[in-house]
Amino acid sequence: MSLAVSANSPYDNSSYGELRDAFQQRRAADPTAGPGVDSTRARPDERAGRPALDPAGRSQPAAGQPGQPLSAAEQAEVEKLKARDREVRAHEQAHQAAGAGLITRGASYSYKSGPDGQQYAVGGEVGIDTSPVRGNPAATIRKAERIRRAALAPAEPSPQDRAVAAEASRMAADARRQQAQQAYTTSPAAPTSTFQISA
C-alpha cells in the first residue's frame, strides 16, 4: 500500500487566499483584466486586446511580459510565489531524505504561473510505502517508526502528513499486539502439580 505525504495547497494559506480574492474582485470590476494585471493601470488598447502602442506608434509588450516591468502588486505576488516554491520543495525533500528506502514515487509538484510568466511549485507530494511486513511484527514496528519519521520530517507537516503518521502509529500498535500473541502462544506451558488422594 502506498500513501502520499504532501505539502499544503497554497489556497489553504490565508495570504494566498487573500491574494486570490483580490484578483477575483478586480476581475469582477473589469472582466477584461487578467490575473496579475493591474487593471487600474492598463491602457485602453490593452483592454481591448490590441497591442499597446508607444507615442511613435510602435507595439509595446503587455504588463507582466518580458521587457515590461511588473507593477508593485505583481512583484509582491512573484515574491510570495518564490517563497512558496522554496517551501514546497524543501518540504518534499525532507520527506524523501527521511523516507529513504520507503519512497515509492518521487516528488511531484503542482504549479502556478506567476505574473512574470514563470511556473512556481505551490503543492507537492511523495509516495511512501505504508504496508506491514507480512509475518514479521518486529520488522513492521521498525518500518512503522520510519514511516512516521518520514511523514513528520518537514518543519510544518501538512494534514495529509499527519494522517500518514497516525496510520503508521496504528500499524505499529497492531504489530505489537501480534507480537504479544505470538509470545503467548509460543511460551512453554506453566508447570502443573499433581496430587494423589487415597482413602
Order of alpha helices (4+ residues) and beta strands (2+ residues): beta-alpha-alpha-beta-beta-alpha-beta-beta-alpha-alpha
